[in-house]
């Protein structure tokens, strides 16, 4: 009887040790599979090295399952995860595009969770967007995308999603294979949130504006439930209408000299 008891403790200890080893040394590709599933295949981590807790990979953007479009971030993306109370802290760093690591914290609470993203700044090549398929694979944008965000929080509680924070993306010196005009202009997409998001309530808003250039873009949008509704327009400076006509025909529905852009 005593021998059986000792054997049971031994098997239990071995199982606990094996489980602990799996948790501590979980391979990085487990994280890549989770990201690919959560993004419907649009975000992929290739050539993953290290573990779930600390590793690196090459980030690839695709148009989703079955798409032939893909673009890869130059350099590697690295991460570090660690438990923190009833949650997790994360650091993400892109060699090419981030001067400092992006800091995030996920906290679990009764009936919900809260994700906090610290303020940050980064700059990315606009050509990456082509990997996401239509319409970016047709436009083939060139230039740079500068992202600046204040502290942003996302919280799920009481059956509602609550957002708070702001960010903006500056698309600088943008060009396209659809126009001989280089660059066409620079633009700002602003994101503002201070609201609860449910099936019947408005959530974060976005605004598109032109900073400078011959191609003029503007528009506003908001999330209703989980869907984005956006209405905007594009037009050309009078002396550049011929150079931008092909692009205006593709990015929206023509209405005289303007092109109307709608999403949702």
C-alpha positions, -999 to +999 in steps of 0.1 A: +000+000+000+028+024+009+046+015-024+015+023-044+012+057-025+048+065-033+043+055-069+012+078-071+032+107-057+060+100-082+036+099-112+019+131-099+052+149-095+063+138-130+030+150-145+033+184-127+069+187-138+060+180-174+031+205-173+054+231-158+080+225-185+054+228-212+043+262-197+078+275-192+093+263-225+062+265-247+075+269-282+071+302-300+050+287-328+022+282-303+019+320-302+021+323-340-008+298-344-029+318-319-022+351-337-029+337-372-062+322-359-073+354-342-066+375-373-082+351-397-048+346-413-041+383-420-012+385-395+014+357-395+047+352-376+072+333-398+105+318-388+095+320-351+124+314-326+124+311-288+094+305-267+059+319-261+074+340-233+104+354-251+110+351-288+111+367-322+097+362-357+092+378-391+058+395-394+039+389-426+007+406-437-016+387-460-051+390-474-063+360-453-067+323-461-065+316-498-050+350-507-019+352-528-010+387-515+017+389-488+042+415-476+069+410-449+081+435-424+118+442-428+138+429-398+123+409-370+096+414-344+104+404-309+083+399-278+085+393-241+056+381-219+054+376-182+026+369-157+015+399-135-011+393-108-043+382-125-030+391-159-001+394-182+024+421-192+039+422-227+066+441-246+067+441-284+096+455-304+100+458-342+137+463-352+128+483-383+101+506-370+100+512-332+125+532-312+111+518-280+092+486-272+054+489-270+042+481-235+008+464-229-009+448-199-039+425-199-058+422-166-085+397-158-114+407-135-147+393-124-169+391-155-144+407-179-110+419-187-090+451-194-062+457-219-040+488-214-016+499-241+010+525-231+017+556-251+041+550-280+054+560-314+064+540-345+070+543-382+062+517-408+066+514-446+034+520-464+042+492-489+033+467-461-004+475-467-003+458-502-001+424-484-037+429-471-051+424-506-079+446-521-078+475-525-042+479-513-028+454-538-042+476-566-031+509-551+004+496-541+010+525-517+045+539-512+057+562-484+058+560-446+032+555-419+038+572-386+017+560-357+014+580-324-009+569-296-017+581-261-024+555-235-053+534-248-075+511-229-100+484-240-123+469-214-150+442-215-174+444-186-212+440-181-217+428-217-202+460-231-169+469-247-155+502-234-128+522-252-107+551-240-078+570-256-067+585-289-042+579-316-033+592-351-016+578-382+002+601-405+006+588-440+036+608-453+046+614-490+023+588-503+026+576-539+009+549-560+016+529-591-018+542-604-005+577-607+026+593-622+024+621-596+050+614-568+042+620-541+005+626-542+003+640-507+004+634-469-027+625-448-038+621-412-062+594-398-072+603-363-089+578-338-107+590-307-125+569-282-143+577-249-174+555-251-190+522-245-195+499-275-225+477-278-248+465-305-268+497-304-243+523-294-217+544-312-181+537-303-147+551-314-147+577-342-122+583-369-114+613-391-094+615-423-078+648-434-052+660-459-020+675-445-007+686-479-007+675-516-026+674-548-047+644-539-072+657-513-088+632-489-114+638-462-140+618-443-155+607-410-165+574-395-176+556-364-181+521-350-217+511-346-217+478-327-187+460-341-190+475-376-172+505-390-192+530-410-172+556-429-180+582-455-153+603-473-143+618-505-113+622-527-106+650-552-076+664-571-062+699-573-075+714-606-040+713-622-035+676-613-069+661-623-054+643-653-026+627-633-049+615-606-080+605-627-072+568-628-067+566-590-100+585-584-119+561-606-107+531-585-108+543-549-145+553-548-176+561-568-172+590-591-195+620-586-183+647-609-148+657-600-151+639-567-148+602-557-171+591-529-156+566-505-179+545-483-172+516-459-199+497-440 
